[in-house]
């Protein structure tokens, strides 16, 4: 970003972490397939068998973050803020 924008923008960066909470891995699947564009588009493009395999793997992955009250999945982020010079 500095190479592409650094001569035009004063850039600042912040790293952090959020926690995604959901009641189950299946609930995460339902949320993503209904409202997260890339997952929704991928799921819609697959035949029934491949979509079910994707759902199964997706749920299994998210179930690894199970906590006593549901899924608690940490997600790292990098925030970039630019002010035009």
C-alpha positions as CSV (number, residue, x, y, z in Angstrom):
1,X,0.0,0.0,0.0
2,X,2.8,2.4,0.8
3,X,4.3,1.8,-2.7
4,X,0.9,2.4,-4.4
5,X,-0.4,5.2,-2.2
6,X,2.4,6.5,-0.1
7,X,3.3,9.5,-2.3
8,X,-0.3,10.7,-2.3
9,X,-1.6,9.7,1.2
10,X,-0.3,9.7,4.7
11,X,-1.0,6.1,5.7
12,X,-1.6,4.6,9.1
13,X,-2.2,1.0,10.0
14,X,-3.8,-0.8,13.0
15,X,-3.8,-4.5,13.6
16,X,-6.5,-6.0,15.8
17,X,-8.7,-8.9,16.4
18,X,-12.5,-9.4,16.6
19,X,-14.4,-12.4,17.8
20,X,-17.2,-13.9,15.6
21,X,-19.9,-15.4,17.8
22,X,-22.6,-17.7,16.6
23,X,-24.6,-20.5,18.2
24,X,-23.1,-23.4,16.0
25,X,-21.1,-24.2,13.0
26,X,-24.3,-24.7,11.0
27,X,-25.5,-21.3,12.1
28,X,-22.3,-19.8,10.8
29,X,-22.9,-21.6,7.5
30,X,-26.5,-20.2,7.3
31,X,-25.2,-16.7,8.0
32,X,-22.5,-16.8,5.4
33,X,-24.5,-18.5,2.6
34,X,-27.3,-16.0,3.1
35,X,-25.4,-12.8,3.6
36,X,-21.7,-13.0,2.7
37,X,-21.3,-12.5,-1.1
38,X,-18.3,-14.7,-1.9
39,X,-19.6,-17.7,0.1
40,X,-23.2,-17.1,-1.2
41,X,-21.9,-17.0,-4.8
42,X,-19.7,-20.1,-4.4
43,X,-22.4,-22.1,-2.8
44,X,-24.9,-21.1,-5.5
45,X,-22.5,-22.1,-8.3
46,X,-22.1,-25.7,-7.0
47,X,-24.2,-28.8,-7.8
48,X,-26.0,-30.3,-4.8
49,X,-23.3,-32.8,-4.0
50,X,-20.4,-30.4,-4.0
51,X,-22.5,-27.8,-2.1
52,X,-23.2,-30.3,0.6
53,X,-19.5,-31.2,0.8
54,X,-18.6,-27.5,1.1
55,X,-21.3,-27.1,3.8
56,X,-20.0,-30.1,5.8
57,X,-16.3,-28.9,5.6
58,X,-17.4,-25.3,6.5
59,X,-19.4,-26.4,9.5
60,X,-16.6,-28.8,10.6
61,X,-14.0,-26.0,10.4
62,X,-16.1,-23.6,12.5
63,X,-17.1,-26.2,15.0
64,X,-13.4,-26.3,16.0
65,X,-14.1,-22.9,17.7
66,X,-16.9,-24.3,19.9
67,X,-17.1,-22.8,23.3
68,X,-19.7,-23.4,26.1
69,X,-22.2,-20.9,24.6
70,X,-21.5,-21.6,20.9
71,X,-18.9,-20.6,18.3
72,X,-16.3,-18.1,19.4
73,X,-13.9,-17.6,16.5
74,X,-11.1,-15.0,16.6
75,X,-10.4,-13.1,13.4
76,X,-7.4,-10.8,12.8
77,X,-7.7,-7.7,10.8
78,X,-5.5,-4.9,9.4
79,X,-7.1,-1.5,9.2
80,X,-5.5,1.0,6.8
81,X,-6.4,4.7,7.0
82,X,-5.2,7.2,4.5
83,X,-5.3,11.0,4.5
84,X,-4.7,12.7,1.3
85,X,-1.5,14.9,1.4
